[in-house]
Amino acid sequence: MTYSERLPGTPAVPDTRNRPLLWAATPVIYTLVYPGFVDVFHYAVGEAGNRVSLGGGIVAAIMLGLMLSVPLIGFVFALRGLGVPASPAFETRARRIAYAVVAAPTMYCMVGVLQILVSSPVPDQVTWVVVWCLGILWLAAVPRDGGAAIKAPARPIPWLRVAHGVSAIVVLSYIAFHLGNHLFALVGPDAHAAVMEVGRKVYRSPIGEPILVAAMLFQTVSGSVLAWRWSSHKLDFYKTFQVASGVFLVIYILGHMNAVFVLARAYFGIPTGWDFATGSPNGLIHDWWSARLIPHYALAVFLVIGHLFSGLRVVMLAHGTETRMANRIWWVGASGGGLLSVVIMLAMCGFRI
């Protein structure tokens, strides 16, 4: 019996059937305004060549914090769950859409690139809202009262986990060089370009590039399968971080490869060096489109290192390492990833030593 159907003289009892949907949709609704944070950031710093005022700098810092708060909220919802009664099927779907929210910064970049490739006249912000509204509909499509038959949560596939870790060794060699290469930008773009040219002799060679691309694609496919299966479970902090960072990296890798191979090489026919990565000539901070790349890049550096240390933590625990020690190593690795992210972003935004 709903609130409107109660018998005369009985206390009013609010209809709480939609509470799970409203709670699960909260991070999605917050994500809808993510493009607004990016736009206000750009308006606060102004065009290239303009001096940023103190007020503009404060507003820009607040907007950057709000951009980063979107994936944080997605992570919190994925970790804590609904907190209200709902069917297991709805809880799983709510958890999965919370994981998707973690990838919002890199997803917004992917939307922008796809919009360019199809020459869409629709603003990126409109497309963004449509995509996430479809996510809310997908969330609402599953019963919330537990009346439907529920399948047992899917368990991860052991051999796929091993293959995912082994293929990560190939990717790790590239990531280590790539991130180290970005540190040379602290000296200047010429130093970065010189080091990159050495590395490209390997990872852009007729043998090296196909191997790297194949490893990247396998990481996205295997990682997607593992994340989908793990997301059917309520996990602890460390495992939730591993899945959330994996979801982000799947979208990041696909979007980055699309931007490099399709947008830059095939569509524009331009080199994918420092100028392409940093939105030259305006730069990441002052370019309207490229401003979205700041959280995109910053989170990618932090999360790829955090994800690697999450995998290392699993291996250490499996080989008898004390849980407290494994956790400490994870925190050291994640903290190092955060510091490296800050340094690389300073270099990409123009800081030099």
QUIMO-V809550 format. One record per residue. N is the residue number from 0. RES is the residue in one small letter. PHI is phi as a letter, one per 40 degrees, with the letter a starting at -180 (* if undefined). OMEGA is omega in radians with two decimals (NA if undefined). D_FIRST is the distance of its C-alpha to the first C-alpha in Angstrom with 1 decimal. Layout:
BEGIN
N&RES&PHI&OMEGA&D_FIRST  N&RES&PHI&OMEGA&D_FIRST
END
This chain:
BEGIN
0&m&*&-3.13&0.0  1&t&c&-3.13&3.8  2&y&d&-3.07&6.8  3&s&c&-3.06&8.0  4&e&b&-3.06&5.7  5&r&c&3.13&6.3  6&l&c&3.10&9.1  7&p&d&3.09&12.6  8&g&g&3.11&14.3  9&t&c&-3.13&11.6  10&p&c&3.09&12.1  11&a&c&3.11&10.7  12&v&b&-3.11&8.9  13&p&c&3.08&9.8  14&d&c&-3.07&8.3  15&t&b&-3.08&11.1  16&r&c&-3.11&11.0  17&n&c&-3.14&14.1  18&r&d&3.11&15.9  19&p&d&-3.13&18.1  20&l&c&-3.14&19.1  21&l&c&-3.13&20.1  22&w&c&-3.13&22.0  23&a&c&-3.13&23.7  24&a&c&-3.09&24.7  25&t&d&3.12&26.3  26&p&c&3.12&29.7  27&v&c&3.12&29.7  28&i&c&3.10&29.1  29&y&c&-3.13&31.9  30&t&c&-3.14&34.1  31&l&d&-3.08&33.8  32&v&c&3.14&36.2  33&y&d&3.11&38.7  34&p&d&3.10&41.2  35&g&c&3.08&41.1  36&f&c&3.14&42.3  37&v&c&-3.10&45.2  38&d&c&3.13&46.1  39&v&c&3.06&46.2  40&f&d&-3.13&48.3  41&h&c&3.13&50.8  42&y&c&-3.12&51.0  43&a&c&-3.12&51.6  44&v&c&3.09&54.6  45&g&g&-3.11&55.9  46&e&c&3.12&58.3  47&a&c&3.14&61.0  48&g&g&3.11&64.0  49&n&c&3.08&62.2  50&r&c&-3.14&62.2  51&v&c&3.13&58.8  52&s&c&3.10&58.4  53&l&c&3.12&57.1  54&g&c&3.11&53.9  55&g&c&3.12&53.5  56&g&c&3.11&54.0  57&i&c&3.12&51.4  58&v&c&-3.14&48.8  59&a&c&3.12&49.7  60&a&c&3.11&49.3  61&i&c&-3.14&45.9  62&m&c&3.10&44.9  63&l&c&3.08&46.3  64&g&c&3.12&44.3  65&l&c&3.07&41.1  66&m&d&-3.12&42.0  67&l&c&3.14&42.4  68&s&c&-3.12&39.2  69&v&c&3.09&37.2  70&p&c&3.11&38.2  71&l&c&3.12&37.9  72&i&c&3.07&34.2  73&g&d&3.13&33.7  74&f&c&-3.12&35.5  75&v&c&3.14&33.5  76&f&c&3.10&30.2  77&a&c&-3.11&31.7  78&l&c&-3.01&33.0  79&r&c&-3.09&30.1  80&g&g&-3.04&27.2  81&l&c&-3.08&23.7  82&g&g&3.08&23.1  83&v&b&-3.12&19.3  84&p&c&3.11&17.5  85&a&a&3.13&18.0  86&s&c&3.09&19.5  87&p&d&3.14&23.3  88&a&c&3.14&23.9  89&f&c&3.11&22.1  90&e&d&3.12&24.0  91&t&c&-3.14&27.2  92&r&c&3.10&26.8  93&a&c&3.13&26.0  94&r&c&-3.12&29.1  95&r&c&3.12&31.2  96&i&c&3.05&30.4  97&a&c&3.05&31.3  98&y&c&3.11&34.6  99&a&c&3.13&35.1  100&v&c&3.10&34.8  101&v&d&-3.09&37.7  102&a&c&-3.06&39.8  103&a&d&-3.11&39.0  104&p&c&3.13&42.5  105&t&c&3.09&44.4  106&m&c&3.13&41.9  107&y&c&3.06&42.6  108&c&c&3.12&46.3  109&m&c&3.10&45.7  110&v&d&-3.14&43.8  111&g&c&3.14&46.8  112&v&c&3.13&49.4  113&l&c&3.10&47.6  114&q&c&3.11&47.3  115&i&c&-3.07&51.1  116&l&c&-3.13&51.9  117&v&c&3.14&50.1  118&s&f&-3.09&51.4  119&s&c&3.07&47.9  120&p&c&-3.11&48.0  121&v&c&3.10&44.4  122&p&d&3.14&44.4  123&d&d&-3.10&43.4  124&q&c&-3.14&40.7  125&v&c&3.11&39.0  126&t&d&3.12&39.2  127&w&d&-3.13&37.9  128&v&c&3.14&34.7  129&v&c&-3.13&34.2  130&v&d&-3.08&34.7  131&w&c&3.02&32.1  132&c&c&3.03&29.5  133&l&c&3.07&30.0  134&g&c&3.10&29.4  135&i&c&3.09&26.0  136&l&c&3.09&25.2  137&w&c&3.11&26.5  138&l&c&-3.08&24.3  139&a&c&-3.04&21.1  140&a&c&-3.11&22.2  141&v&c&3.12&21.4  142&p&d&-3.11&18.0  143&r&b&-3.02&16.6  144&d&c&3.09&14.4  145&g&g&-3.10&17.4  146&g&c&-3.09&16.8  147&a&c&3.08&20.1  148&a&c&-3.06&23.5  149&i&b&3.07&25.1  150&k&c&3.08&28.9  151&a&c&3.13&30.9  152&p&d&-3.12&32.0  153&a&c&3.10&35.3  154&r&c&3.09&38.4  155&p&d&-3.10&41.2  156&i&c&-3.04&44.3  157&p&d&-3.07&47.3  158&w&c&3.13&50.1  159&l&c&3.08&48.3  160&r&c&3.13&48.0  161&v&c&3.14&51.7  162&a&c&3.11&52.6  163&h&c&3.13&50.6  164&g&c&-3.14&52.5  165&v&c&3.13&55.9  166&s&c&3.12&55.5  167&a&c&3.12&54.5  168&i&c&3.10&58.1  169&v&c&-3.13&59.4  170&v&c&-3.11&56.9  171&l&c&3.13&57.6  172&s&c&3.10&61.3  173&y&c&-3.11&60.5  174&i&c&-3.13&58.0  175&a&d&3.12&60.5  176&f&c&-3.06&63.2  177&h&c&3.13&60.9  178&l&c&3.07&59.6  179&g&c&3.09&63.1  180&n&d&-3.13&64.4  181&h&c&3.12&62.1  182&l&c&3.11&63.6  183&f&c&3.09&66.9  184&a&c&3.04&65.5  185&l&c&3.05&65.9  186&v&c&3.11&69.6  187&g&i&3.14&69.0  188&p&d&-3.14&67.9  189&d&c&3.10&71.3  190&a&c&3.09&71.0  191&h&c&-3.10&67.6  192&a&c&-3.12&69.0  193&a&c&3.12&72.0  194&v&c&3.14&69.9  195&m&c&-3.14&67.5  196&e&c&3.08&70.4  197&v&c&-3.14&71.5  198&g&c&-3.11&68.1  199&r&c&3.09&67.7  200&k&c&3.11&70.8  201&v&c&-3.00&68.6  202&y&c&2.98&65.0  203&r&b&3.10&66.1  204&s&c&3.14&68.7  205&p&d&3.12&68.6  206&i&c&-3.04&67.6  207&g&c&-3.07&65.6  208&e&c&3.10&63.2  209&p&c&3.13&61.9  210&i&c&-3.13&61.4  211&l&c&3.13&59.5  212&v&c&3.13&57.3  213&a&c&3.13&56.6  214&a&c&3.12&55.7  215&m&c&-3.13&53.4  216&l&c&3.10&51.6  217&f&c&3.09&51.3  218&q&c&-3.12&49.9  219&t&c&-3.12&47.1  220&v&c&-3.12&46.3  221&s&c&3.12&46.4  222&g&c&3.11&44.7  223&s&c&3.13&41.8  224&v&c&-3.13&41.4  225&l&c&-3.14&41.6  226&a&c&3.14&39.2  227&w&c&-3.11&36.6  228&r&c&3.12&36.8  229&w&c&-3.08&36.9  230&s&c&3.04&33.9  231&s&c&-3.14&31.7  232&h&b&2.94&32.4  233&k&c&-2.98&31.7  234&l&b&3.06&35.3  235&d&c&-3.05&37.3  236&f&d&-3.02&39.0  237&y&c&-3.14&42.1  238&k&c&3.08&40.6  239&t&c&3.09&37.9  240&f&c&-3.13&40.9  241&q&c&3.14&42.8  242&v&c&-3.11&40.0  243&a&c&3.12&39.3  244&s&c&3.09&43.0  245&g&c&3.11&43.4  246&v&c&3.10&40.8  247&f&d&-3.05&42.5  248&l&c&3.06&45.9  249&v&c&3.13&44.9  250&i&c&-3.13&44.0  251&y&c&-3.11&47.0  252&i&c&3.14&49.5  253&l&c&-3.14&48.4  254&g&c&-3.13&48.4  255&h&c&3.12&51.7  256&m&c&3.09&53.4  257&n&c&-3.13&52.2  258&a&c&-3.09&53.5  259&v&c&-3.01&56.9  260&f&c&-3.05&57.6  261&v&c&-3.05&56.0  262&l&c&-3.04&55.8  263&a&c&-3.02&59.0  264&r&c&-3.04&61.3  265&a&c&-3.02&60.3  266&y&c&-3.11&58.8  267&f&c&-3.09&60.9  268&g&g&-3.10&63.8  269&i&b&3.10&64.1  270&p&c&-3.10&64.8  271&t&b&3.13&62.0  272&g&c&-3.07&63.8  273&w&c&-3.12&63.2  274&d&c&3.13&63.0  275&f&c&-3.08&60.3  276&a&c&-3.02&58.2  277&t&b&3.06&58.6  278&g&g&3.11&58.2  279&s&c&0.18&61.8  280&p&c&-3.06&63.3  281&n&c&-3.12&60.6  282&g&g&-3.08&59.2  283&l&c&-3.01&55.7  284&i&c&-2.98&55.2  285&h&c&-3.14&56.5  286&d&c&-3.07&55.4  287&w&d&-3.09&52.2  288&w&c&-3.01&51.3  289&s&c&3.13&52.7  290&a&d&3.13&50.9  291&r&c&-3.13&47.9  292&l&c&-3.09&50.3  293&i&c&3.08&50.6  294&p&c&3.10&47.3  295&h&d&3.13&47.6  296&y&c&-3.06&51.0  297&a&d&-3.13&50.4  298&l&c&-3.14&47.3  299&a&c&3.13&49.0  300&v&c&-3.13&52.0  301&f&c&-3.03&49.9  302&l&c&3.12&47.4  303&v&c&3.09&50.0  304&i&c&3.09&51.9  305&g&c&3.14&48.8  306&h&c&3.11&47.8  307&l&c&3.12&51.3  308&f&c&3.03&51.2  309&s&c&3.07&47.8  310&g&c&3.10&49.5  311&l&c&3.13&52.4  312&r&c&3.12&50.2  313&v&c&-3.14&48.8  314&v&c&-3.14&52.4  315&m&c&3.14&53.6  316&l&c&3.14&50.9  317&a&c&-3.13&51.6  318&h&b&2.97&55.3  319&g&g&3.10&54.8  320&t&c&3.12&54.8  321&e&c&-3.08&53.2  322&t&d&-3.12&49.7  323&r&c&3.13&50.7  324&m&c&3.12&53.7  325&a&c&3.12&51.8  326&n&c&3.13&49.2  327&r&c&3.12&52.1  328&i&c&3.10&53.7  329&w&c&-3.11&50.5  330&w&c&3.08&50.3  331&v&c&3.14&53.9  332&g&c&-3.14&53.5  333&a&c&3.11&50.4  334&s&c&3.08&52.2  335&g&c&3.09&55.2  336&g&c&3.10&53.2  337&g&c&3.12&51.7  338&l&c&3.12&55.3  339&l&c&3.11&56.7  340&s&c&3.14&54.0  341&v&c&-3.11&55.0  342&v&c&-3.14&58.7  343&i&c&3.13&58.2  344&m&c&3.04&56.1  345&l&c&3.11&58.8  346&a&c&-3.11&61.3  347&m&c&3.12&59.3  348&c&c&2.99&58.9  349&g&h&3.14&62.6  350&f&c&-3.14&63.5  351&r&b&3.10&67.0  352&i&b&NA&69.2
END
